[in-house]
């Protein structure tokens, strides 16, 4: 394998880690590449540990790193095996231009890396059967460690607001002698993410990808709620917290009775806000609605409920898989009713756009708030 091919694959691995939320910044990737020059770049075990020691800076990064490593390189059972070939997973049926020739190792890596990049941008509704497993692994590798919010609770800190009570208590313990000033700061906690996924017939081609995305977030972020909308509203968070995506989808199928039915977005949003909105599920959360905007009910109801949701939520993100198609315009009555109350309008037709959605969810920024009454 040449140095150029090695760098291309490993830099791509670093990009995959960053998309998943691991702080694999360019300086860490350079350290990763430098470490591999002193190790065996064709040893799966050497690559695994070189990347883990240079790219992971927090304990919580390790689980994400393991998942991305298994998705990016050829999956193995158990721990990475020494001397195994470092090769990006290739879809079945893709011809290896270097097969049977000397130097085919390099050709396999560059070819399969290209195939993986093509799959990241391919519309999931147009996948061939042999491409689905690879795309499912890419979706499973998506994760985010944000967004966060500042809590009302405080904790001891080196800087911040003076802790008069703590300082006075320290002085009393010292017999009235001067003591080091104590400080406290407000803590930062995860902000809730609420995914509202349209499982109606018009979204059938994309529902599987969105449900797998919901499973990836629900498994990695405890402050994630997932609900489906169709002819009725169903909370599926527990089903999507199964260990594997396939088990989660099986549990989901047993839970949701209106799969591939019609869509009543306005009625479902009203039920969401009436049943759970005032209890805190939606208030202050990042709410993601994945739908093409087809509405069987009254669009006036949808407009009113979206305005109400916008007042309660921290941010409202709408994901429409058709937005990624050339010439798309939000012409449906449902989309026109919803968009004035949307903070971010994104596509969601491919792995790359789902990765972008994860980055937007993780971004901590606020909009100008209106009075929080509903």
C-alpha positions in Angstrom: 0.0 0.0 0.0 1.4 3.4 -0.9 1.7 6.3 1.4 -0.9 8.3 -0.6 -3.5 5.5 -0.5 -2.9 5.0 3.3 -3.4 8.7 4.0 -6.6 8.9 1.9 -8.1 6.0 3.8 -7.1 7.2 7.3 -8.0 10.8 6.7 -11.4 9.6 5.6 -11.6 7.6 8.8 -10.8 10.8 10.7 -13.6 12.6 8.9 -16.0 9.8 9.8 -15.0 10.1 13.5 -15.6 13.8 13.4 -19.1 13.3 11.9 -19.8 10.9 14.7 -18.9 13.4 17.3 -15.3 12.3 18.2 -12.8 15.2 18.3 -10.5 13.7 15.7 -9.2 17.1 14.6 -6.5 17.4 11.9 -3.7 17.5 14.4 -4.9 14.3 16.0 -5.2 12.7 12.6 -1.6 13.7 11.8 -0.6 12.1 15.0 -2.6 9.0 14.0 -0.7 8.8 10.6 2.6 9.4 12.3 1.9 6.5 14.7 1.1 4.2 11.8 4.6 5.0 10.2 6.1 3.3 13.3 3.6 0.4 13.3 2.2 -2.1 10.8 -0.5 -0.2 8.7 -1.8 -3.5 7.5 -2.4 -4.8 11.0 -6.0 -4.2 12.0 -5.0 -4.3 15.7 -2.2 -1.7 15.1 -4.6 0.6 13.2 -7.3 0.3 15.9 -5.1 1.2 18.8 -3.2 3.9 17.0 -6.5 5.6 16.1 -8.0 5.1 19.5 -5.0 6.5 21.4 -4.6 9.5 19.2 -8.2 10.4 18.3 -10.1 9.7 21.5 -9.8 12.4 24.2 -12.7 11.4 26.4 -13.9 8.1 27.9 -17.3 8.5 26.2 -15.5 8.7 22.8 -14.4 5.0 23.0 -17.9 3.5 22.3 -18.4 5.8 19.4 -14.9 5.1 18.1 -15.5 1.3 18.2 -18.8 1.7 16.3 -17.2 3.9 13.6 -14.2 1.6 13.3 -16.4 -1.4 12.7 -18.5 0.5 10.2 -15.6 2.0 8.3 -13.3 -1.0 8.1 -14.2 -4.7 7.5 -16.3 -5.8 10.5 -14.9 -8.7 12.6 -16.4 -10.7 15.5 -14.8 -9.6 18.8 -11.7 -7.5 19.1 -9.7 -6.4 16.0 -7.5 -9.3 14.8 -3.8 -8.8 14.3 -2.5 -8.9 10.7 -6.0 -8.6 9.3 -6.1 -6.6 6.1 -7.2 -2.9 6.6 -9.9 -2.6 4.0 -13.0 -0.4 3.7 -16.1 -2.5 3.4 -17.2 -2.9 -0.2 -20.7 -3.5 -1.5 -21.3 -7.1 -2.8 -21.1 -7.2 -6.6 -18.7 -4.2 -6.9 -15.8 -5.2 -9.2 -12.3 -4.8 -7.7 -10.2 -3.4 -10.5 -7.0 -4.7 -9.0 -8.2 -8.3 -8.2 -5.7 -11.0 -9.2 -2.9 -8.5 -9.8 0.1 -7.5 -7.9 -0.6 -4.5 -5.7 -4.3 -5.4 -5.5 -4.3 -4.4 -1.8 -3.9 -0.8 -2.7 -6.5 -1.0 -5.5 -9.0 -2.7 -3.1 -8.7 0.1 -0.5 -9.0 3.0 -3.0 -11.8 1.3 -4.9 -13.9 0.5 -1.9 -13.3 3.9 -0.3 -14.8 5.4 -3.5 -17.8 3.0 -3.3 -18.4 4.0 0.3 -18.4 7.7 -0.6 -20.8 7.0 -3.5 -23.2 5.2 -1.1 -23.0 8.1 1.4 -24.6 10.4 -1.2 -26.9 7.9 -2.9 -30.7 8.4 -2.4 -31.7 5.6 0.0 -34.9 5.1 -2.0 -32.8 4.0 -5.0 -30.5 1.6 -3.2 -29.8 -1.8 -4.8 -30.5 -4.8 -2.5 -26.7 -5.6 -2.1 -26.0 -1.9 -1.0 -28.4 -1.8 1.9 -26.3 -3.6 4.5 -23.4 -1.1 3.9 -25.7 1.9 4.1 -27.3 0.5 7.3 -23.8 0.3 8.9 -23.1 3.9 7.9 -26.4 5.1 9.4 -25.6 3.1 12.6 -22.3 4.9 12.9 -24.0 8.3 13.1 -24.1 9.8 16.6 -24.0 13.2 18.3 -22.9 14.4 21.8 -25.0 17.5 21.6 -26.9 19.7 22.0 -26.6 21.0 25.6 -28.3 23.5 27.8 -27.2 25.4 30.9 -29.0 24.0 33.9 -30.3 25.9 36.9 -28.3 23.7 39.1 -24.8 24.8 40.1 -21.6 22.9 41.0 -18.3 23.8 42.6 -15.9 25.4 40.2 -12.5 27.3 40.2 -14.2 30.4 38.7 -17.7 31.7 38.6 -20.2 33.2 41.1 -18.9 33.6 44.7 -20.2 30.8 46.9 -20.8 32.7 50.1 -22.3 29.8 52.0 -19.4 27.5 51.0 -16.8 30.1 51.8 -18.4 30.8 55.2 -18.6 27.1 56.0 -14.9 26.7 55.1 -13.9 29.6 57.4 -15.9 28.1 60.3 -14.2 24.8 59.9 -10.9 26.6 60.0 -11.9 28.3 63.3 -12.7 31.6 61.7 -9.4 31.9 59.9 -9.5 33.2 56.3 -10.1 30.5 53.8 -9.8 30.1 50.0 -12.8 31.7 48.3 -15.3 29.1 46.9 -17.1 29.5 43.6 -19.9 27.8 41.8 -21.0 27.6 38.2 -24.2 26.5 36.5 -23.9 23.0 35.1 -24.3 22.0 31.5 -26.7 19.1 30.8 -27.8 17.4 27.6 -30.8 19.0 25.9 -33.6 16.7 24.9 -34.0 15.8 21.3 -37.5 14.8 20.1 -37.7 13.0 16.7 -41.2 13.0 15.1 -41.0 10.5 12.2 -43.7 10.3 9.4 -44.4 6.6 8.6 -47.2 7.2 6.2 -47.4 5.6 2.7 -45.8 8.6 1.0 -42.7 8.3 3.3 -42.4 4.5 3.0 -39.2 4.6 0.9 -37.4 6.7 3.5 -39.0 5.6 6.8 -36.5 2.7 7.3 -33.5 5.1 7.1 -35.1 7.6 9.5 -36.0 4.8 12.0 -32.4 3.6 11.9 -31.2 7.1 12.5 -33.6 7.3 15.4 -32.2 4.1 16.8 -28.7 5.4 16.5 -29.6 8.5 18.5 -31.8 6.7 21.0 -29.0 4.2 21.8 -26.3 6.8 22.2 -28.3 9.7 23.8 -30.5 8.9 26.8 -32.3 12.3 26.4 -33.8 11.3 23.0 -37.5 10.7 22.4 -38.9 9.2 19.2 -42.5 9.3 18.1 -44.2 8.3 14.8 -47.0 10.1 13.0 -49.4 8.8 10.4 -53.1 8.4 11.1 -52.2 8.5 14.8 -49.3 9.4 17.1 -47.2 6.6 18.7 -44.3 6.9 21.1 -41.7 4.3 20.0 -38.7 5.3 22.2 -38.6 2.1 24.1 -38.8 0.0 20.9 -35.9 1.9 19.3 -33.6 1.3 22.3 -33.1 -2.3 21.4 -29.5 -3.4 21.2 -29.5 -3.7 17.4 -31.3 -1.8 14.6 -32.9 -5.0 13.3 -34.3 -5.8 16.7 -35.5 -2.2 17.1 -37.3 -2.3 13.8 -39.0 -5.6 14.7 -40.1 -4.1 18.0 -41.3 -1.0 16.2 -43.4 -3.1 13.7 -45.2 -4.7 16.6 -45.8 -1.3 18.2 -47.0 0.9 15.3 -50.4 0.0 13.8 -50.6 2.7 11.1 -47.4 1.9 9.1 -47.8 3.1 5.5 -51.2 4.6 6.1 -52.3 8.2 5.7 -51.0 11.4 7.3 -52.8 13.7 9.7 -49.9 15.9 10.8 -51.9 18.7 12.4 -54.0 16.3 14.5 -50.9 14.4 15.6 -49.0 17.5 16.5 -52.0 18.8 18.6 -52.0 15.4 20.4 -48.3 15.6 21.0 -48.5 19.1 22.4 -51.6 18.4 24.5 -50.4 15.1 25.9 -46.7 15.7 26.4 -45.9 19.2 25.4 -46.9 20.9 28.7 -45.3 18.1 30.7 -41.8 19.0 29.5 -41.2 16.6 26.7 -41.2 19.3 24.0 -40.5 22.4 26.1 -37.0 23.5 25.5 -36.2 20.6 23.3 -34.8 20.3 19.8 -37.7 18.9 17.8 -37.0 17.2 14.5 -39.9 16.4 12.1 -39.1 14.1 9.3 -41.9 14.3 6.8 -42.7 15.1 3.1 -45.4 17.5 4.3 -48.4 15.7 2.7 -51.4 16.5 4.9 -54.8 14.8 4.7 -56.3 17.0 7.3 -56.8 20.8 7.5 -53.6 22.7 6.9 -54.9 25.5 9.1 -54.7 23.1 12.0 -51.1 22.2 11.0 -50.1 25.9 10.8 -51.6 26.6 14.3 -49.9 23.6 15.9 -46.5 24.4 14.3 -46.8 27.9 15.7 -47.5 26.5 19.1 -44.6 24.0 18.8 -42.3 26.8 17.8 -43.1 28.7 20.9 -42.4 25.7 23.2 -39.4 24.2 21.6 -35.8 25.4 21.6 -35.5 24.7 17.9 -37.7 23.1 15.2 -35.9 21.3 12.4 -37.9 19.9 9.4 -36.4 17.2 7.3 -37.9 16.5 3.9 -36.2 13.8 1.8 -37.5 15.4 -1.4 -35.6 18.6 -0.7 -32.4 17.0 -1.9 -33.8 16.4 -5.3 -33.1 18.7 -8.2 -35.9 21.2 -8.9 -37.7 20.6 -5.6 -39.9 23.4 -4.3 -42.0 23.2 -1.1 -45.2 23.5 -3.0 -47.5 21.3 -1.0 -50.0 23.0 1.3 -48.7 21.1 4.3 -45.1 22.4 3.8 -46.2 25.9 3.1 -48.2 25.9 6.3 -45.3 24.5 8.4 -42.3 26.3 7.0 -42.9 29.7 8.7 -42.5 28.0 12.1 -39.3 26.0 11.1 -35.8 27.1 12.1 -33.9 24.7 9.9 -35.2 23.0 6.7 -33.0 20.1 5.6 -32.9 17.2 3.1 -32.8 13.7 4.4 -32.5 11.4 1.4 -29.0 10.0 2.0 -26.5 9.0 4.6 -24.6 12.3 4.0 -27.7 14.4 4.6 -28.5 12.4 7.8 -24.9 13.1 9.0 -25.6 16.8 8.3 -28.8 16.5 10.3 -26.8 15.1 13.2 -24.4 18.0 13.0 -27.3 20.5 13.0 -28.9 18.8 16.0 -25.7 19.0 17.9 -25.1 22.7 17.1 -25.8 24.8 20.2 -27.4 28.1 19.2 -30.5 29.9 20.1 -33.1 31.9 18.2 -34.9 34.9 19.4 -37.5 33.6 21.8 -41.1 34.4 21.8 -43.2 34.2 25.0 -43.3 30.5 25.9 -47.1 30.0 26.2 -49.0 27.5 24.1 
